[in-house]
């Protein structure tokens, strides 16, 4: 039985249930036995985190920066083991996916968070020196992180963006590992313990529970000791947690997957339809389509170039065999979503299905099509996220019908708009772009929405139901830190009693501050 990390101590869980992770390539249970903690463990973690939050508030910002930097270095030194565990638990390719793409992204996030914590502009300090009114952002308190399975490293409970942002903002983290990849979180937690010790942080700054019951999850996010929750996962689970936290007045940030519409204008298809079709197939089948930014809905005009595009996509899809999925449960949910789309009128161009004898949890890609008139007759029945290697083509009679159909797309994390490079689609561009901007947090020109850079201007969050609340982003430091902070105004305080970031002299990181109506760094 694996131990949990509570209050800086590895200890036995108060568990009445257990689980094992499953290797999706073989279908066999992995060796480790993981506990499903009872409420006693959750309560102990909350008590320890509450005390740690108070202690973190008294430490200099540099201490959190030092921890995040040292932690990233320890993880980097353990790259081979972490990548191997992530591969065994998820079936995701070791190279290039885990080792060359996701692992560097994870380290980059942690190091960006370290720099943001040390520098301090994320607090957005504001000073009115004449009236002696000053305000800045400060940590909320214990943050609970529920991670997904599809990014075991870059979105991990103890390695992902929510974790990095919460720590940078001065909040202790209680991570609930994903049951599909608990080993990655456990391995990372050991590195975190050593890095906390080196940086002098309270031992309960980082805590790990491997599993809790759904009822205790709802109770946890609503607990008054919780400053905020970060959740990434299915819409069903996200809605339940969001409702529980909101009913109790607690802060929760949910990212729940997305349709991610793609609109391809007629000139673009006439100009380079085969190339765009290839990009679509790569986007839908990369990592078996298990991205929250995978395009699930593609709008195009079914003229001669459009019909050739659809045929090319179908041919490319048919050539791809069964791909390994994250779990049997994920395959079941994908198949249920596809059945729902077919029942609503979608026609299979590539039936998908089938399994690879070398991969127990696998499925070939699926391509569906429906005409826009049928889509417009019952859009809600067809706005279904089929999470995995599948997508739905919506063939439109003309550009007016294309715009009307695209306007029914629901809130998404990303959207893409393809236009001809020679300018022939320019008159239509702004009309369609306005539709997509209203429905997505990130709109991409002439590229599929999968793959996003971890950079400060990045927006990874969108209108409901893709995420909530829609203004903030789960990616893009230092902005993402503000999800786990609240603004406090200090009115008329003696300078020596003020937090360092609000005193007349700048703090060591020399952050940008808004002093007397001007952003300055002095």
C-alpha positions in Angstrom: 0.0 0.0 0.0 1.4 3.4 -1.0 1.6 6.1 1.6 0.1 9.6 1.4 2.0 12.9 2.0 0.3 14.9 4.7 2.0 17.6 6.8 5.4 16.9 5.4 5.2 13.2 6.5 4.7 10.1 4.4 2.2 8.0 6.3 -0.4 5.3 5.9 -3.8 6.4 4.7 -7.1 6.0 6.6 -8.5 4.0 3.6 -11.3 1.6 3.3 -10.8 1.3 -0.5 -7.9 0.8 -2.8 -7.2 1.0 -6.6 -4.5 0.1 -9.1 -3.5 2.0 -12.2 -3.9 0.1 -15.4 -1.3 -0.1 -18.3 -3.5 0.8 -21.3 -1.2 -1.0 -23.7 -1.6 -4.4 -22.0 -4.7 -4.1 -19.9 -2.9 -5.4 -16.9 -3.0 -3.8 -13.4 0.2 -2.2 -12.4 1.9 -3.4 -9.2 1.4 -0.5 -6.9 -1.7 -0.5 -4.6 -3.1 3.0 -4.0 -5.4 4.1 -1.1 -8.6 6.0 -1.4 -8.3 8.3 1.6 -11.2 8.8 4.0 -12.2 12.2 5.3 -9.8 11.9 8.3 -6.9 12.2 5.8 -8.5 15.1 4.0 -9.2 16.9 7.2 -5.6 16.4 8.4 -4.3 17.8 5.1 -6.6 20.8 5.3 -5.4 21.6 8.9 -1.8 21.3 7.9 -2.3 23.4 4.8 -4.1 26.1 6.8 -1.1 26.4 9.1 1.3 26.4 6.2 -0.6 29.2 4.4 -0.1 31.5 7.4 3.6 30.7 7.5 4.1 31.2 3.8 2.6 34.6 4.1 5.4 35.6 6.4 8.2 34.4 4.1 9.8 36.5 1.4 8.7 36.0 -2.2 12.2 34.8 -3.0 11.7 31.6 -0.9 8.9 30.4 -3.1 11.0 31.2 -6.2 13.9 29.3 -4.7 11.6 26.3 -4.1 10.1 26.2 -7.6 13.6 26.6 -9.2 15.1 23.8 -7.0 12.1 21.6 -7.6 12.4 22.0 -11.4 16.1 21.0 -11.1 15.3 17.9 -9.2 12.6 16.8 -11.6 14.9 17.4 -14.5 17.5 15.2 -12.9 14.8 12.5 -12.6 13.6 12.8 -16.2 14.1 9.2 -17.3 12.1 7.7 -14.3 9.3 10.2 -14.6 8.9 9.8 -18.3 8.9 6.0 -18.0 6.2 6.0 -15.3 4.1 8.5 -17.3 4.3 6.2 -20.4 3.5 3.1 -18.5 0.4 4.6 -16.9 -1.0 6.5 -19.9 0.3 4.8 -23.0 1.4 8.1 -24.4 4.6 7.9 -26.5 7.8 8.4 -24.6 9.3 10.2 -27.6 8.7 12.7 -28.8 5.5 13.3 -26.8 6.5 12.9 -23.2 10.3 13.3 -23.2 10.7 16.0 -25.9 7.5 18.0 -25.7 5.6 17.6 -22.4 8.6 17.3 -20.0 10.3 20.5 -21.2 6.9 22.3 -21.0 6.5 21.2 -17.4 10.0 22.5 -16.5 9.4 25.8 -18.3 6.1 26.4 -16.4 7.8 25.8 -13.1 10.7 28.1 -13.9 8.4 30.8 -15.2 6.5 30.6 -12.0 9.7 30.8 -10.0 10.7 34.0 -11.9 7.3 35.5 -11.4 7.3 34.8 -7.7 10.7 36.4 -7.3 10.0 39.4 -9.4 6.5 40.3 -8.0 4.7 42.2 -10.8 1.9 39.5 -10.7 0.7 41.2 -7.5 -0.1 44.4 -9.5 0.8 46.7 -6.6 -1.1 50.1 -6.8 -0.2 53.1 -4.7 -2.0 56.5 -4.3 0.6 58.2 -2.3 -1.3 61.5 -1.7 -4.2 59.6 0.0 -2.0 56.8 1.3 -4.3 54.1 -0.2 -2.5 51.0 -1.5 -3.5 47.6 -2.7 -2.0 44.4 -4.1 -2.8 40.7 -4.7 -2.0 38.1 -2.1 -2.5 34.3 -1.8 -6.0 32.9 -1.0 -4.9 30.0 1.2 -4.8 26.3 0.6 -5.4 25.3 -3.1 -6.8 22.0 -4.1 -5.6 20.6 -7.5 -7.5 18.0 -9.4 -5.4 17.1 -12.5 -6.3 15.3 -15.7 -4.8 12.1 -17.2 -4.0 13.3 -20.7 -1.0 15.5 -19.5 0.5 13.5 -16.7 3.5 15.9 -16.5 2.5 19.4 -17.7 -0.9 19.2 -16.0 0.0 16.9 -13.1 -1.3 17.7 -9.7 2.2 18.4 -8.4 3.9 19.4 -11.7 1.4 21.3 -13.8 0.3 24.9 -14.3 -2.2 25.0 -11.5 0.4 23.8 -9.0 3.0 26.2 -10.3 0.7 29.2 -10.2 -0.7 28.4 -6.8 2.7 28.1 -5.2 4.0 31.2 -6.9 1.1 33.1 -5.4 1.9 32.0 -1.9 -0.6 29.2 -1.5 0.1 25.6 -0.2 -1.2 22.9 -2.5 -3.2 19.7 -1.7 -3.0 17.6 -4.9 -5.5 14.8 -5.5 -3.7 12.5 -8.0 -5.5 11.3 -11.1 -6.3 7.6 -10.7 -5.0 6.9 -14.2 -1.5 8.1 -13.4 -0.9 8.2 -9.6 2.7 7.1 -9.9 3.9 10.3 -11.6 2.5 12.5 -8.8 4.0 10.2 -6.1 7.4 10.3 -7.7 7.2 14.1 -8.1 6.1 14.5 -4.4 9.4 12.9 -3.2 11.3 15.6 -5.2 9.1 18.3 -3.8 9.8 17.3 -0.2 13.5 17.6 -0.7 13.1 21.0 -2.5 10.9 22.3 0.3 13.5 21.4 2.8 16.2 23.1 0.8 14.2 26.3 0.4 13.0 26.5 4.0 9.3 26.3 3.2 6.7 24.8 5.6 6.6 21.1 5.2 2.8 21.2 4.4 3.3 23.5 1.4 2.9 20.4 -0.8 0.7 17.5 0.1 -0.6 14.5 -1.8 -3.7 12.3 -1.6 -3.8 9.5 -4.1 -7.6 9.1 -4.1 -10.8 10.3 -2.4 -14.4 9.4 -2.9 -16.6 11.6 -5.1 -18.6 12.6 -2.0 -15.5 13.7 -0.2 -14.4 15.6 -3.3 -17.6 17.6 -3.3 -17.1 18.2 0.5 -13.5 19.2 0.0 -14.1 22.0 -2.6 -16.8 23.4 -0.4 -14.8 23.4 2.8 -14.3 26.9 4.3 -10.5 26.2 4.8 -10.0 25.9 1.0 -8.8 29.1 -0.6 -9.5 27.9 -4.2 -9.7 24.8 -6.3 -8.2 24.1 -9.8 -9.9 21.3 -11.8 -9.1 20.0 -15.3 -11.1 17.1 -16.6 -14.5 15.9 -17.8 -17.5 18.2 -18.0 -19.6 15.9 -15.8 -17.1 16.0 -12.9 -16.3 19.6 -13.4 -19.9 20.7 -13.3 -20.5 18.8 -10.1 -17.4 20.3 -8.4 -18.2 23.8 -9.7 -21.8 23.6 -8.3 -20.6 22.3 -4.9 -17.9 25.0 -4.5 -20.1 27.8 -5.8 -23.0 26.9 -3.5 -20.6 27.3 -0.6 -19.1 30.5 -1.9 -15.7 29.0 -2.5 -13.4 29.8 -5.5 -13.1 27.2 -8.1 -11.5 27.3 -11.6 -12.7 24.5 -13.9 -11.4 23.5 -17.4 -13.7 21.0 -18.8 -12.8 20.2 -22.3 -14.1 21.8 -25.5 -15.5 21.5 -29.0 -12.9 23.8 -30.5 -14.6 24.7 -33.8 -12.6 25.0 -37.0 -13.9 27.1 -39.9 -12.2 26.7 -43.3 -13.2 29.4 -45.8 -13.7 28.5 -49.5 -10.7 30.3 -50.8 -8.4 28.4 -48.4 -9.8 25.1 -49.6 -9.4 26.0 -53.2 -5.8 27.2 -52.5 -4.5 24.4 -50.3 -7.3 22.0 -49.3 -5.1 18.9 -49.2 -2.6 20.5 -46.9 -5.3 21.7 -44.6 -6.8 18.2 -44.6 -3.5 16.8 -43.6 -3.2 19.3 -40.7 -6.7 18.3 -39.5 -5.9 14.6 -39.5 -2.7 15.2 -37.6 -4.5 17.4 -35.1 -7.3 14.9 -34.6 -5.1 11.8 -34.3 -2.0 13.2 -32.5 -1.8 11.4 -29.2 -5.0 9.7 -30.3 -6.8 13.1 -30.2 -6.7 13.2 -26.4 -6.2 17.0 -26.1 -8.7 19.5 -24.7 -7.8 21.6 -27.8 -8.6 18.9 -30.4 -11.0 20.2 -33.1 -14.3 18.3 -32.7 -16.3 20.4 -35.2 -15.2 21.5 -38.7 -17.3 23.8 -40.9 -16.6 24.2 -44.6 -18.5 24.9 -47.9 -19.1 21.7 -49.8 -18.2 23.1 -53.3 -15.8 21.1 -55.5 -12.8 22.0 -53.4 -14.8 21.3 -50.2 -15.8 17.8 -51.4 -12.2 17.0 -52.4 -11.1 18.2 -48.9 -13.6 15.8 -47.2 -12.5 12.9 -49.4 -8.8 13.6 -48.7 -9.4 13.7 -44.9 -11.3 10.4 -45.1 -8.5 8.7 -47.1 -5.9 9.9 -44.6 -8.0 8.8 -41.6 -8.5 5.3 -43.1 -4.8 4.8 -43.4 -4.3 5.2 -39.6 -4.8 2.1 -37.6 -6.0 1.7 -34.0 -4.3 4.1 -31.5 -3.8 3.6 -27.8 -6.2 5.5 -25.6 -5.6 6.5 -22.0 -8.0 4.1 -20.4 -10.9 1.7 -21.0 -13.2 4.2 -19.4 -12.1 6.9 -21.9 -12.7 4.5 -24.8 -16.2 3.7 -23.5 -17.0 7.5 -23.2 -15.7 8.1 -26.7 -17.8 5.4 -28.2 -20.9 6.6 -26.3 -20.3 10.2 -27.6 -19.9 8.9 -31.2 -23.1 6.8 -30.9 -24.9 10.0 -29.7 -23.7 11.9 -32.8 -24.8 9.1 -35.1 -28.2 8.9 -33.5 -28.5 12.7 -34.1 -27.9 12.3 -37.8 -24.1 12.3 -38.3 -22.9 9.9 -41.0 -19.7 7.9 -40.6 -17.2 8.6 -43.4 -14.6 6.5 -41.6 -16.2 4.2 -39.1 -13.2 3.8 -36.8 -13.4 1.2 -34.0 -11.3 -1.9 -34.1 -8.5 -2.6 -31.7 -4.8 -3.2 -32.1 -3.7 -6.6 -30.8 -0.6 -4.9 -29.5 -2.5 -2.3 -27.5 -5.3 -3.4 -25.2 -7.0 0.0 -25.0 -7.1 1.2 -28.5 -9.4 2.4 -31.2 -9.0 3.5 -34.9 -9.9 7.1 -35.8 -13.5 8.1 -36.6 -14.6 10.7 -39.1 -18.3 11.8 -39.2 -20.1 14.2 -41.5 -23.4 16.0 -41.4 -24.9 18.6 -43.7 -25.4 22.1 -42.3 -29.2 22.0 -42.8 -29.5 19.0 -40.5 -27.0 20.5 -38.1 -29.0 23.7 -37.9 -32.2 21.7 -37.3 -30.9 20.2 -34.0 -27.5 21.8 -33.1 -27.6 20.9 -29.4 -27.8 17.2 -30.1 -24.6 17.5 -32.2 -22.6 19.7 -29.9 -21.0 16.7 -28.3 -17.3 16.5 -27.3 -16.0 13.1 -28.5 -12.8 13.1 -26.5 -10.3 11.1 -28.6 -9.4 10.5 -32.2 -12.7 11.6 -33.8 -14.2 14.7 -35.4 -17.4 15.9 -37.1 -17.4 17.6 -40.5 -20.3 20.1 -41.1 -20.7 20.6 -44.9 -22.4 23.9 -45.8 -24.2 24.9 -49.0 -22.7 28.4 -49.0 -20.9 30.9 -46.9 -24.1 32.3 -45.3 -25.1 28.9 -44.1 -21.5 28.4 -42.8 -21.7 31.5 -40.7 -25.2 30.5 -39.3 -23.9 27.0 -38.5 -20.7 28.2 -36.8 -22.7 30.6 -34.7 -24.2 27.6 -32.9 -20.8 26.4 -31.6 -20.7 26.6 -27.8 -18.0 28.1 -25.6 -14.6 26.6 -26.4 -11.0 26.9 -25.3 -9.8 27.4 -28.8 -11.0 27.9 -32.4 -9.3 28.1 -35.8 -10.1 30.1 -38.9 -8.5 29.3 -42.2 -8.4 31.8 -45.0 -6.7 32.0 -48.4 -3.3 33.6 -48.3 -3.9 35.5 -51.6 -6.7 37.6 -50.0 -9.7 36.1 -51.7 -11.4 35.3 -48.3 -10.6 38.8 -46.8 -14.2 40.1 -47.2 -15.6 37.1 -45.3 -12.8 37.0 -42.7 -14.0 39.6 -40.2 -17.6 38.3 -40.3 -16.5 34.8 -39.3 -13.8 35.9 -36.9 -16.4 37.9 -34.9 -18.4 34.7 -34.5 -15.4 32.7 -33.2 -14.0 35.4 -30.9 -17.3 35.4 -29.1 -17.1 31.7 -28.5 -13.5 30.9 -27.8 -10.8 32.1 -25.5 -8.1 31.7 -28.1 -8.6 32.1 -31.9 -5.9 30.8 -34.2 -5.3 31.9 -37.8 -4.4 29.3 -40.4 -3.4 26.6 -37.9 -5.3 23.9 -35.9 -6.0 24.7 -32.2 -4.0 21.8 -30.8 -0.6 22.8 -29.4 -0.2 26.0 -27.4 2.8 27.8 -26.3 3.4 28.4 -22.6 4.0 32.1 -22.8 2.6 35.1 -20.9 0.1 36.2 -23.5 -1.4 32.7 -23.9 -5.1 32.4 -23.0 -6.2 28.9 -22.0 -9.8 29.3 -20.8 -13.0 30.2 -22.6 -16.7 30.8 -22.3 -18.8 28.2 -20.4 -18.9 25.2 -20.6 -15.2 25.0 -21.7 -14.0 26.8 -18.5 -15.2 28.9 -15.7 -14.9 31.7 -14.9 -14.0 32.7 -18.4 -11.8 35.7 -17.8 -8.7 34.0 -16.4 -6.3 31.6 -18.0 -4.9 28.2 -16.8 -1.7 28.9 -18.9 0.3 32.1 -19.2 2.4 33.2 -16.3 2.2 35.5 -14.4 -1.4 36.2 -15.3 -2.6 32.7 -14.3 -1.4 33.2 -10.7 -4.2 35.7 -10.1 -6.7 32.8 -10.1 -5.3 31.9 -6.7 -5.1 35.4 -5.2 -7.3 38.2 -3.8 -6.8 41.9 -3.7 -6.4 43.6 -0.4 -6.5 47.4 0.2 -4.5 49.0 2.9 -6.0 52.4 3.7 -4.0 54.9 5.7 -1.4 52.4 7.1 1.9 53.4 8.6 4.5 52.4 6.0 6.5 50.1 8.3 3.4 48.0 8.8 2.7 47.6 5.1 3.6 44.5 3.0 6.9 45.1 1.4 5.5 45.4 -2.1 3.4 48.4 -1.1 6.1 50.5 0.7 7.5 53.6 -0.9 10.8 51.8 -1.8 10.5 48.9 -4.3 10.9 45.4 -3.1 14.0 43.4 -4.1 12.4 42.1 -7.3 11.8 45.6 -8.6 8.3 44.8 -9.9 6.2 47.1 -12.0 3.9 49.1 -9.8 1.1 51.5 -10.5 2.1 54.6 -8.6 0.0 57.7 -8.8 -1.6 56.8 -12.1 1.6 55.6 -13.8 3.1 52.2 -14.2 6.7 52.5 -13.1 9.6 50.3 -12.1 11.6 52.4 -9.7 
